[in-house]
C-alpha cells in the first residue's frame, strides 16, 4: 500500500478532511447523458462522443410477417380490364343414353365472361439534397427510404388482397359483395372477401353438372361470435370439396388461431407420449379433413378493424348519427341482443379516414328490428365507417362496416341488421391453385423518379394489378369469429 499515496489512509474507512472532499468534487464526471439540447452538456459530459447503434431497430412489420402476398401466384396483365371466361357446364344435363343406331342429342358447353379492374397503388417519397450529404447513422438514406416505401406498399397489398372494397353494407343492409353499394370513386381492387361473397350466389360460379346433388350450400358460415372448433374446420373443408375445390390453406387472425389451438392442449396429468419432458402447449399447423389436408396460416394482417384509424388532417368528422328502427325480416337482432345501442361514424375519402363523430343518442332495438344509422354528408366522402357500442353502453364502439353515399360527399344511411358483429374477424379456407386464385400484374413493384424542381429528390413507388378469384365457391369464408377470454 506504500505505492499509493492515500491521504489519512490509516485513519479509518471513509475518513478524510473537508479540503480533500473539495478536491474530489472537482473531478470530471461522465454523467448519464442529457435530456435537453447538446448545449446543455457541461463538464466531462461536453467532451463525450454520443454512442448510437449503427443498426436501425424496427417496431413494425417485416417481410416475414407477410403471408398471402408471397403465397399467391402472380401472372402478367395486359390491360386495365382483365377478362376471363368461366365454363360452368360441359352440357345440358341430358340423360346421355341412346338407343342403338340413334343420333345423340346435341349439347353445348356453358360459358360466361367475367372481368376485374386493374387498380393502382403508389406512395411518394422525398429527401432533401442536404440530407443525402450529411453523415447518416443507418447507411444510404435514399436506399433506406426506397425500402420503407416498398414495405408500405406491401402493407397495403397484404390487407387489400383480403379486404379490398369489402365490409360494405348493401342498400338492404347485408354484406353480399354487392357492387351497387360501392361508389366507383373507391379506387381499391376487389379482395378475396368481396369476390367470395359475390360468387356465393352467382349462378355462373356454380357447377351446373351437380345441380340438385347437394352442392348448393353457402360458402359463407356465420358463427355469431363463437370460437372456431374442429367440427367447423371439417365442415368448411367438406363444402370446399363438394364445390370441386381442394382445401389448401386457411388464412386467419392470430387470436382465432390461438383460440383454436388451445382446444387441442393435452389435458392429461401425465406427460403425453411424443411430447418432450418440460414442454407444454400445442400449435395447430394443419388439419386433416375428409376433403384433404390443409395448413393453418395466421397473420397479423388478418386482425379485424376494430376502432377508428388515426385521423388524417383535413377530413371533417360527421355530425353525430341519428337513429331510427324498423322491423326487418333480414334482422339478426335476437332477444339476447335487444336493448339500447349508440353509434359513431367517420368519413372515408380517397386519402383515408377522418376524425370520428360524436356519439349518437341511445336507441332501443328489439328482436327482429334493424337500426337505421343516418349520417350527414362530409365533403369528399366516398364512404363512411360505422362503429357500434356494446349493448347498453355509450363507449367502446367497434367497427361494423362501411356504407356509401349516393354521391361523393352525400348523406348515407346504414341498415344495421346485426349481420356483422362489432370488431370480430374472418377466416378464409382457400384452394391455392392458379386456376382458382391469382394476382394479375399490369406492372410489378417499381420506382419512378419525379422531376427535380427543388433541392430535393422525389420519386414514386408503384404497383398495378388486381387479385382474381376465378372460382369463388372453391373457397370458404367464416365470419364473426369470437374471441376467447
N, C-alpha and C positions, 0 to 999 in steps of 0.2 A: 504493500500500500504506500510505500515511501515514494513510488514513482508518480503518485498522484498528489498534487498539492492541494488537498482538500482543506478548506479553512475550518478550524474548530472541529475537525472530524472526531476527535476524541471526546467531545462534549456531549455526545449522545445523539440518537436519531432525531432528525428534524430540528436540530438546534443550530441557529445561526444568528447573525446580527442583522439589525434593520438596514444597515448600509449594504450588506450582501443581497438582501431582498430587492433593494432598489436596482442593483446591478442586474439581477436576474430578470426583472421586468423589462429591461431594455432589449432582451433577446428578440430576434425576428421570429415571428410565428407564421406557419403555413396557413393556418386558419381552415375554414370549411367552405371555401368558395364565397360567392356573393349572391345576394338576392336581387340586387339592383343593377345599375349600369356598370360597365367596366371601370368607369372613372370613380366609382365608389370604393375601389380597392386601395388599400393603404398598407404601409409596412411591407412585410415579406410577401403578402398576397399580390402586390403590384408587380412583383418580379416573376410570378408563376406563369407557365405556359399552360393553356387550357388543354385538357385531355378529352378528346371527342372520339368515340368509337368510329372507325372508318366504314363499318357496315351499317346500312340503313335498316332499322328494325321496323317490322310491319305488324300492325294490329288488325289488318283487314285480310281479305281472302287472297289465296294464291292459286296458281294453276291446278294444284292437286285437289282443290275444292270444286272444280268444275266437273260435272258428271255427265250431263246429257250432251253438251256440245262435243266433247271428244268421242262420244259413243255413236252419234248419229252419222249415217252415211252421207257423203257430200257428192254433188253432181253439178254439172255446168248448166246454167240457164242461158237462154239465147234471146229473151225478150222481157219486157216489163210485165207481160202477162204470160204466165206459164200454163199451157193447156195440156191436158192428158185425157185419155179415153178409158172408160171402165166397161168391162163386159160383166153382166150380172146373170147371164143365162146362155147356154150353148144351143138351146132350142126352146120349144114352147110347152114342154112337159107332156107331150102326147104319149100314148102307151108305147109306141115304138114297134110292137109286134105286128107282123103282117101275115097274110095267107100266102101259101106257095104261089110264086109267079106274079104276085101283086106288086103294084108300084107303091113304094113307101111315100108317106106324106112329106110334103115339102116343108122344111123348117128353117128358120134363120136364127142366128145368134142375136142377142140384145146388147146394144151399145149406148153409152151416154158420154157426152163431152163435159168435162169439168175444168175449172180454172182456179188459179191462185195468183194474186198480185205480188210481184216483187216489191219489197219495201226497202227503205234506205236508212241506215244507222250511221251517225257520224258525231265526232267531237272535234273541237278546235283547241289547239294548244299554242301557247305563246311564251317566249322567253326574250327578255331584252338582250341586246348585244353585249352590254356591260356584264350581265350575269354570266355569260359564257366565257368571259375573260378572267374573272376572279377565281382564286383557288377554291375548289369545291371539295367538300368532305366526302362526297359519295360518287366520285367519278364524273364522267361526261354528263353534263346537265341535260343536253338535248336528248341523248340516248335514254336517260332515265325518264324523261317526260314522254318519249315515244312509248316506252314500256308501260308507263302509267296510263297513257291513252288507250293502249291495246287492252290492258286489264279492264278499263272502264267499259269499253265496247263489249268485251266478253261477259261482263256482269249483266249488261243489258240483254245480250243474246241469250244467256243461260236462263234468265227469268222469262223472257218473251217467247222462247221456244215452247214453254208450257202455257203461259198465261197471256200471250198477245191477244188483244181485243176480247178478253174473257171477263167474266163476272158482270156482264151487262144484263140487267133485268129487261125482259121484253115488255111490250105495252100491256100484256096481261099479267106481268109480274113473275113469270117463270124464267129460268135460266136454261134456255134451249139452244143457245148459239145463234139466235135469230139475227140476220143482217139488218132487218128493219129497225132494230133497237140501237144501231150504232151509226153515227154520222160518218160520212166519207172523210171528214176532217180529222178523224182519228187515223193517224198515219202508221200505226203499228200493223204488223202482219197478223195473220190468224194462227194462234198457237195450237198445241195439241188439244188443250181443253175445249176450245171452241169447235175445232173440226170434229172431235169425237162426239160432242153434243149435237152438232148438226147432222152427223151421219147416223146417229141413233135412230132417227125417224125418217131418214132419207131412203125412199124406195130403191133408188139406184145403187145404194150401198149394201143392199141385201141380196144374197144369192137366191134367185128365183127357183133353182132346182130343188130347194129344200122348203119351199112354201108349204105350210101345213104339216111339216115334220118337226116341229118343236124348236125352231131356231129364232123365234120372234121375241125372245126375252130382251129386255133393255140391257144395254152395255153400261148403264149408269146405275149404281147402287147407293142409295142414301141411307146411312146407318144412324142418323139422328143423334149424333153425339156419343155413340158407343165407341169403345176401343176395339180395334181390329183383332180378329182371332183366326185360328187355323181353319175353322169352318168357312169363313169369308174368303180366305185365300183359295181354298179348294173350289168354292163356288165360282169365284172370278175366273179361275183357270178353265173350269168346265165351260163357262159361257164363251170364252175366247175360242176354245177348241171347237165348240158347236158352230161357231161362225167361221170355221176353217182357218183360224189363226193358230200359231204355235207360241204359247206364252214364253217369253224370253227373260224379261227383267221387269221388276216392279220398282217404280220411282216413287219415293215417299219422303215425308218430312222426318227429320231426325228424332223428334219426340214420338211420332207414331211408330217408328222403327223400334225405339227403346221400349215403349209400352208393349209392343208385340213380343219382343224378345223376353221380357220379364215373365211372360206366361209359361215360358219353357225352362225357367230356372229349376234346377234339381231341388226337389222337396225332401229328399231322403236325409236322415240324420247320420248316415254313414257316407263315406266317400264313394261316389258312383264309379263303376269301372270305366277306365279310359280317361278319367279326369285326374290330372296331376295333383298330388298332395299339396294343400295350401292354396289351391286356386278355386275360385267360385265365379258364378255368373255364366251367361250364355248369350251369344250373338247369333241371331237367325240370319245366316248368309244366303241360304237358298231354301226352296220349298219344293218337295216332290209331290205333284198332284197327278191325278189320273190323266190329265191332258198333257203332262210333261213337266219337267223340272225348270224352274225359273229362279233367277237371282233376285235378291232384295238389295236395292241400292238407295241408301238415304243420302240426302243432300241438304246442306244449309240453305240453298237457294229455293228449296221447296217449303220453307217456312211460310205460313199464310200471312197475308196482310192483316194486321190487327188494329193498329192505331194510325192516325194521320202521319204522313211524312213531314219532315222538316219543311215548313212552307217556303216557297220561292217568293222573293220580293216582287212586288208589282201585281200580284194576283189577289184581288179583293176577296174577303170572306163573305159568303152569302148571309143574308139575314137568317134568324132562327127559323127552321122549317115550321110549317103549320100542318096540323094533323086532323084527319077525319077517319072514320071507319065505315066499312060496308060489309055485308055478308057476301062471301065468295066461295063457290063450290071447290075452287082450287086451293083454298086455305089449308095450311098445315098447323095453324094455331089450335091446340087441343085444350082440354080443360086444365091440364097441368101448366099450360103456357098463359092462361088467362090472367089479366092484371094490367097494370099501367107500365108504359114504356116512354122513354124520351129519346130524341134523335138529334144528331148533328150532321152537318154536310160541309163539304169543301168543293171548290171549283177546280176542275181539271182543264188546263189549256194545253196547247201544243207544246209548251215549255215544261209543264209539270203541274204539281199540286200546290194550291194556295192554302191560306190560313183556314182553319176550321171555324164554322159558325158558332154563335151562342147556342145553348141548349134549348130545345123546344119545350113548350108546355107539355106536361104529362098527359098521356092519352090512354084511356082504358080500352083494351082489346079483348073481346070474348072469343071463346072457342068457335071456329067456323067463320071468323071475320078476317078482314085484311085491314092494314093501316095504310092510308094514303098519305105519303110524305111529300108535301108540296114545297118546292124550293124556288125562291125568287132568282131571276136571272142575274148572272155576273158577266160583264164584258169579256169576250174572248173564250168563254167556257164551251168546250166541246162535250163535256160530261160533268157529272157531279158524283163524288164519292159519298156514300151514305153510311153513317155509323149509328148503331143502336145500343142502348143501355141494357144491362141485365134487368130482369123482371123486378119492378118496384123500385128502381134506382134512378137517380139523376146524374150519376157519374159512371166511369168505367166503360164508356162507349167503345164498341168494336165494330170493325168493318163488316158490312153485309152485301155490298155490291155497288155497281155504277148504274147510273141512269142518264140517258142522253136527252137533251132538249130537242125540240122540233127544228130549231135553227141555232147556229152558233150564238151563244150569249143569251139564249131564251130561257124561259121558265121550264121546269120539269117536275114531274110527279112520279115517284117510285111507288109501286104497289107492293108493299111488304106482305108476302103470304107466309112468311116464316119458312120458306124453302131453303134459304141459306142461313145457317146458324152463325151468329157473330164470331168471327175470328178463328173458325175451325179450318182444318186442312183437307187436302185431297190427295189421293194416291192413284197412280196410273200403271196398270199392267199392260205392257207393250209387247207386240210382236216385232222384234228387232230384225227386220228384213227390209232390204232396199226396195222390194216390191210393195211394202206396206207403208214405210216411213222413210223420208229422205229430205235432205236440205238442198235446195237448188240455189246455186250462187251465180248471180249475174257478174259479180266482181268479188273476189276474195278480199280479205282484210288488206287494206293498202294505205299508203301515206301520200298525200297530195300537198305540195308546197304552195303557199299563198304568196302573192306579190309583196315585196319589201317596200312598204310605204312609210316606215318609221325606223328608228334604230332598234328594231326587234325582229325576231324570226317567228313567223306564224305558219302553221300547217294544219291540215285536216287529216283525220284518220277515219276511214270509211269502210263500210261493208254493205253490199247489196245482195239481197237474197230473200228466200221465204221457205219455211218448212211446209211439206206437203204430206198429209196423211191420205194415201191413196185408198186404203181400205179401213175406214174408221171403226167398223164393227169387229175388226180383228184385234181390238184393244178393249180395255175395260177401265172405267172410272169409278172410284169410290170417293164419295163426298161426305162432308160433315163428320170427319173423324174426330172423336173426342180425345181429351187429354186426361190421362190418369193423374190422380193427386200425387 
